[in-house]
Amino acid sequence: MSMQTQRGSLPVILLKEGSSENKGREAQKNNIQAAKIIAEIVRSSLGPRGMDKMLVDALGDVTITNDGATILKEIDVQHPAAKMLVEISKTTDSEVGDGTTSAVVLAGALLENAESLLVQNVHPTVIVDGYRKASRKALQYLKEIAEEVTANDKSILTKIARTSMQTKIVRKDSDYLADLIVKAVISVAEKDNNKFVIDQDDVKVEKKAGGSMKDSVLIEGIVLDKEVIHSGMPKKITDAKIALINSALEIDKTEFDAKINISNPQQMKTFLDEENRMIKNMVDKVIASGANVLLCQKGIDDMAQHYLARAGILAVRRVKESDLTKLAKATSARIVTNLDDLFEKDLGSAQLVEERKIEEDRWVFVEGCKNPKAVTLLLRGGSQRVVDEVERSVHDAIMVVKDVMENPAIVAGGGAPETFAATKIRSWAKSLEGREQLAVEKFADSLEIIPLTLSENAGMDPIDTLTNLRSKQLKGEKWTGIDVMKGKVGNMKTSEIIEPLAVKNQIVSSATEAACMLLRIDDVIAIAKSAGPPGGEGGMPGMGGMGGMGGMPGMGGMPGMEGMEGMM
């Protein structure tokens, strides 16, 4: 459709042919519909009784998960409004790690409830203002209900990690894994002005199909998915002195055209001997430092391997830069760029460096580090699909433990804080005047989508459950939520279902922002894609599709008939 207005007898064409525009109520209806569909997709996977999704990509790779962010990332959403909901799940995942499904479900509910107000001719701006005020109040009430905890209290952190994993495939082994995760996060935590700072990348997660989840282990050090480079080297070294080097143990090839005139074989031998002498000189510097393990980011020459093996040094080459940084944190070694700078004080230490066979691969384990600031969780599972999902579950659990250590406040799970906030917001709404009151009440209704969905997924009667929950909350039982495992309304604190306050805050903030942004849109203009030749997506960007006469793919030689309009 082209945007046209009659001026005299000439139509004014603003958009390219094939473009489309949705205005007003139609645009809002479309956007809300798309967002509701996205929320509906992930809704059935919320909570311990939530179902998993099987996602098959264009190459036939299968992902089985109930992690909201993973589901939405894999389904490759095209609708612009739906993409906004995918973005909030990604943000929630990177900020707090857990609660990705809840954020999307809440955003969907906010939009669905706003739709009923739009039908009653409540202006979108009024709804947005009401939602924003209610969101601020919700955060205030969540802070009110939250309990301060000791940042490194192991029992609280273990419960937090376990709650996060209750909703995942790892539920039956959550006690065992939660213990490993808490130990890992506490060991990499740094203290800064009485506050903990944690970089989750310091907990390296390696996975290997085979065995069961119970075979997962925490390594007080780093696991490298590399093998020892030379068969003559030792495969196991105790009391290791580790050199970390990020330059190559090779002779650099000359960058420019160099010519050497050799007139007899003796000169050739001298030339090669000099190369060997230079390599031996490099290895001697490593030996002189007292190192018995060498981990190198770049290549190690065959001759260097021979000399290192003769000296009884275990060496690994082409170690990833990120792994080298983690090794430095774990072993207290300094990464050396120039071998002339390698001294004994630069070496790291570990009780054991050993090459082990894991399934089909040989990996090098650097373990038994003293006070390591980087550790490895080696995850196992019955099959590749299982171990992939275990990794996603463990990522979420690591993040929630990090959240509580950095912001030591907790709330109960099972929809208790959402119902508490909803109850408080409803009574506060009565003090508001005008139509804003309606929007605030709808916000309270939307918050209750979390306990409602939990009860639906558990096969409970949603209406009876919600009314029961509301009545108990009104009596002041603030920790009352839905105990999904027992299939009844109960005290979540005694069931040890607790979550970080940071996660709840993130869910409310991101869902409200996404809903408000979508509600403010009243016009969707979609420019038609250019019809350039195959392989080029319609010529150079911004040129309106220089389709036409052949030439290079996408550039289309001279502009075709259609492309001319776009170039004007």
N, C-alpha and C positions, 0 to 999 in steps of 0.2 A: 504494500500500500504506500502511496506517496502522500506526504503532507501537502495539501493544496489549499490555496485560498483564491477566490476569484478576484482579480483586480482588473477591472474592465473585462476584456474577454480572454486575457492571458492567464493560465494557471501558474502560480509560483511553486516551483518544485524545489523542496528543501532537501529531501532525502533521496538516496539512490533507489532506483527501481528494485523492488523486492524487499525493501525495508518494512518493518512493522512497528506499530505503536499501540500500546495499551494505556488508556488514561483512567484517572479517577478510581471509582469503585471496582472496575474491572481489573485494573492493575493490582490493587490491594488484594482482591479476591484470589488472583492467580498466585501472588507471592505467598499468601498465607496458606493456600492449598499445597504448594510445593513444600513449604516448611513442615506442614502437618504430616505429609507423606514421609519425609525424612525421619521425623520424630517417631512415627508409627513403625518404621523399619527397625529401629533400635530398641523400641519400648519393650518388646517381649524378651529382651536379653538382660533386663535390669534385675539385680538382686540374686541371692543364692539359688532361687528356683528358676532363674531366667534361662532361656534356651540359647543354644549356640547357632551361629550362621556358617554356612559353607559357601565360600566365595571362590569362584573359578575365574581366573583372568584370561586375557586373549591368548596367552601361550599355553593355557591348560593347567597352570600351576594352581594348586588348591590351598586355600587358607581356611582353617576352622577356628573360629574365635567368638567370644562374646564381649570383646573389648570395643566399646563404642567408637573410639578414634580409629581403630584398625578397620572396622566394618566400613565406616564412611570413607576412609582413605582408599580402600580397595574397590569400592563400587563406582568410582569415577563419575561423579555427579556433573551434569551439564547445566541444569537450570541455575541462573544467577542467584536467585533467592535461596535455593537449597545449598548453594556453595557457602553462603554465610553461616549456615548451621554446621557445615563441615569444618569451617574455620574455627568456630568456638570450641569444637571438640578437640581440634589440634592444639589450640592455645591452652585449654585446660590440661591436656596431656603433657605439654612441655612445662607448664607452670607448676602444677601440683601432682600430676601423674595419675590420679584417680578421679572418679566422678565424671568421666567423659560422657557416659550414657545419660546420667542424671541431668547434665547441663543441656543436652539436646532435647530431652524429654520435657524439661521445664520450659525451655524456649518455645517448643511446640505448643505447650499448654497455654502460655501467655498469649500467643498469637491466636489460638483457637478461641479463647475467652474474649480477646479484643474484638474478634469478628462479630460476636453477638452484640457488642456495644455499637460497632459501626453500623449494623443493621438498624439500630435504634437512633441513628443519626447523631451519635456522640462523635465529636470531631477528633481525628487522630491525635492532634496536638494535646488535647485534654487527656486522652488515654496515656500518651507518652509521659506527660507531667505526673499523672497519678502513679504510673508504674515506677518512675524514678524516685518519687517520694517514698513509696512503699518499699522499694529496694533498699533505700538508706535505713528505713526503720527495721527492715528484716535483718540487716547486718548488725544493727544496734541490739536487737533482741537475741541474735545468735551469740553476740559477745557476752550478753547478760547471762545466758544459760550455760556458757562454756565454763570449764574448770581449768584452772592453772595447774600445770604438773611440773615435775622436775624433768629438765630436758633430757637427762641421760638415764632415766629410770627404766631399767631393762624390762621389768614386768609390764609397764604401760606400753612401751614400744613394741613388745612382742604381741600384745593384744591388738595393737593398731595394725601391725603387719598381718596378723591372722585374720582380722576383720576384712581387710582388703582382699585377701585370697579366698575368703569364704564364697565369693561369687564366681570363682574361676574353677577351671578343671583340676587345679592342684589342691582342692579343698581337703581331701582325705589326708594329705601329707602336709597341711598348712602349719601344724605345730612344729614339725621338724624344720621346714624351710624358713619359717618366721625366726626361729632361733639363729640360723645361719645368717640371715639378712641383717638382724639387729647387731650381731657380732661384727659383721662386715662394715656396716655404716658407722658404728661407734669407733671402730679402729681407724677409719679415714677422716673422722671429724676433727676439725681444727678449732681451737678456741680463740676468739677475738673479742676483747672487752667483755668478758663474761657471757658472750653469746657464741653459739656454735655456728660454724660455716662449713657447709659440706658441698663438695663437687661430686655429683653422682657418677661422673665418668671415672672417678678413682676406684669405683667398684667395677672391675672388669667382669663382664658376664660371657663365659664361653659355654657353648652347648654342644652336645654330641648325642646322637640317637644311640640307644642301646642301654641295657640295664633298666632300672626303674627310677622313679623320682627320688626314692629313698637313697639311691646311690650318689645323689648330688653331694658335693663337698665344698667346704670353704678352704681355699688355699691361702696361707699367710704369706702371700707373695704373688708372683705373676706366672701364668701359663702361656707359653708361646706356641702357636700352631706351626712350628718349624721343627726341623730335625737337625741333629749334629751333622756338620757338613762333610766330615771325613771319617772313613771306616776305622782308621788307625787311632782315632781320638778316644779318650775315656768316655763312657756313656753315663758315668755317675761320679760326682765330686762332692765330698763332704767338706764342711768349713770352706765354702767357696769364697774366693776373692775375685770380685767381678769388675771387669773393665767395660765401660759402655762407650762405644766409639761411633761417631756419625760420619766418618770419612772412609774412603775405600782403602783396603790393603792391596792395592794394585798399582801398577805403573800407569800413569796417565798417558793415553795415546796423544801424540802431538796434534794440535788443532789445525796447524797449517801444513802445507806441502813441504815436507822435509826430505831431502835426498842425502843418502850416505854412500859415498863411493868406497866400496870394499874391493881390494885387489887380490886378497888371498884368504884362505880359510881361517888362518890364525886371527885375522882382524875380526872375522865373523864371531869366532869363539870369544874374543875379548868383549865384543859388544854384548853378547848374550850373558857372559859372566858378570858384566857390570849391572845388567838388569837384575840378575839373581842376587847380587850383592846388595842392591838397593832394597829388594824385598826382604832379604835376611836382616838387613839393618832395621826395617820396620818391625819385624817380629821380635828382634832382640830388645827393642824398646818396651814391647809388651811384657816380655819375660823379665826384664830388669825391674819393672814396676812391682813384680811379685804376683801378678794376676794368674789365676789358674782357670778362669772362665772369661771368654771374650765374646761379647754380643755386639754385632756390627750392623749399622743401618744400611750400609752399602755392600758392594761385592768384596769377596776375598779371593785372591788369585790362587791358582792350583799349587804353585810353588810355595806360597805363604801357608796354605793348608798343610803342606808336607812338613814345613818347619814347625808349625804350631803343634801338629800331631806328635812330632819327635820330642817336643818339650813337654808333652802330656797336658796340653791346654785344650779344654773343651770349647769349641767355637761354633757360633750360629751366625749366619749372614742374612742380609735383607730383612732385618727386623723392622716392623712398621714404626714410624716416628712416634705415633701415639703410644705404642707399647714401650718404646725406649724411655719416654717421659714417665710412664707409670713405673718402669723398672727403677728409674732414678729415685722416685718417691718411696718405693718399697725397700730398696737396698741401701739407700743413702749414698749412692754413688753420684759422681759428677759426670755429665756427658762431655766427652772430650772430642774436639774437632781436629786438633793437631796432635799427632803421636808424640811430638817433642814435649808436649805439656802433660803427658801421662805420668803421674807419680803415685806412690803408694797411698797418699792421702785422698786421691780421687777414686779409689776403688770402693765398691760396695761389698756388703757381706750377706751371705745366706747360709743356713745350716746345710742345705742340700740343693744341688743342681743335677737334675737327672732326666735322661730321655726315656719316656715310657710309651708303650704302644696303647693307644686308645682306639678300639675297634680296628679300622684299617690304617689309621694314620699314626705317625710317630710325633709326639709333642714333647717339648722341653719344659720341665717344671722347675721354677726357681722358688723354693719354699723355705719356711722356717726363718723368715726375715725377722729381725728384732725391731719391734715397734713400727710395723710397715704403715706407710701413709697411702698405700694403694694395695688392694687385695683382689683375688679372683674368686668368683663363684662358678664352679664347674657344674653345669646342669645336665642331668641325664633324663631320658624318658623312653618309653616303649617304641616310639617311632618318630620320624622327622616332624610330622604334624603335631604330635604331642609335645615334643621338646620345644618347638617354635612357640606354642601357646604357653608353656611353662615359662619361657623367657619373657613373654609379654606380661604374665602375671607377676613375675619377680620384679620386673621394671616398676610396675605400679606399687608394689610393696616397698621397694627401696625408696621410692619417691615419698610415700606417706610417712615413713620413718624419718626421712630428711625433713619433711614439713613440720613434724612435731618437735624435732630437735631444734630447728631454727625458730619456730613459733610455738612455744610449749603451752598450747591450750587444746583441750579436747571436748567433743560433744558425743552424745550417744548416737548410734546408728538407727536403722530400722524405721526411718521417717519421723523419729521423735522430734528433732530440732525443727524440721519443716512444719510439723503440725503445731508445735509450740509457737513459732513465729506467726503462722497463719491465724491462730486463735487471738494472739495479741494484736495483730494488724486489723482484724475484724472489729475488735472493740475500739481501737484507735480511729478507724474509718468513720465511726458515728460522730466524731467531733468535727469532721470535715464538712464543708458546705459545697453545694453545687454538684455538677456531674463528676467531678474528680473522685467523689466518694465511691461512685460506681466502679471506677477503674481500680481503686485501691482494694475494693472487695473482690474484684476479679483476680487481682494479684494474689490475694489470700487463697482463693479457690485453686489457682494455678499451683501454688506451693504444695497443695495436698495431692497433686498428681503423683508425687513420689511414693507416699504410703499407699495410695490407691493402686498404683502399678505393682508394687511389691506384693500386695494381697492378691491381686488378679493373677500374677505369675505363680503364686503359691497355691492357686486353686481355692482360695478362701472367697467368701461372699463379700465383694467390695463395699457394698452399701452398709451392711451390718457392721463390718469391720471399721469403716470410717466413722460411723455414728458412735460406736463404742469408744473409739480412740479419742474423738472430740470430747465426749462427756468426761472421760478420765483426765484429759488435759485441762478442761475447765475446772475440775476439782483441784487442780494444782499439781497433778502427778506429771511433772515436766519430763521425766525420763521414759514415759510410756511410748512405746513404738510397736512395730509389728515384728514379732518373733517368728520369722518365716519358717525356721526349722521345726518349731513346735506347732505352727499353724494357728497361733492365737495372739491376741494383744497382750503385751506384758512389759515388765520393766527391763529396758535394754541394758541398763548398767549392771544388773545382776547377771544378765546373760553374757556380759563381757563383750558386747558389740559396741565398740567405740571407734570414732573417726576423728581426724584432725579438723580443727576449726578452719584452718586455711583452705581446706578442700570445699567446705560448705560456703565460705565467703566467695571463693572463685566461681562456684556453680551459680550462685545468685547473681553476682556481678556480670558474668559473661552472658548468661541467658537473658538478663534484662537488657543489656546493651544491644544484643543481636535483635531482640524483639522490637525495641524502640527504633532501631535503624530501619528495619523492614516496614514498620508502621508509618514512618514518615515519607515513604516513597508513594507518589501518586501518579507517576508517569514512567513507563518502561519503553525505551526506544531501542529497538534492535536493528543495527545496520546489517544489511545483507552481506554475506560473504561474497567476495569477488569470484567471478567464474573464469579464472585464468587457466592455462593449460595444465594437464595433470602433473603432479610432482612439485608444483610451485606455490600452491595456496594463493593463487591470484597475484603473481608479480611481487614487486617490491612493496613493503608495507607503506601504507599511506598514499599509494599511487593509484588506488581505485582499480586495480586489476589490469595490468598492461597485457591482457590476454591477446592472443592473436596469431601472429604469423609464423609460429615455429620459434627458431632461435633457441636460446638456453631455456631449460625448464623453469617455469615460474617467471622468467623475464619477458618471454614472449616476443622477442624481436621488436618490431614496430607495434605501437598500440593498436589493439583491435577496435572494432566499432564501439563495443560496449565500454572499453576502457577509457575512451576519450572523455566521457562525461565525468568520470572520477578525477581526471587530471585538470579539469577546469579550475 
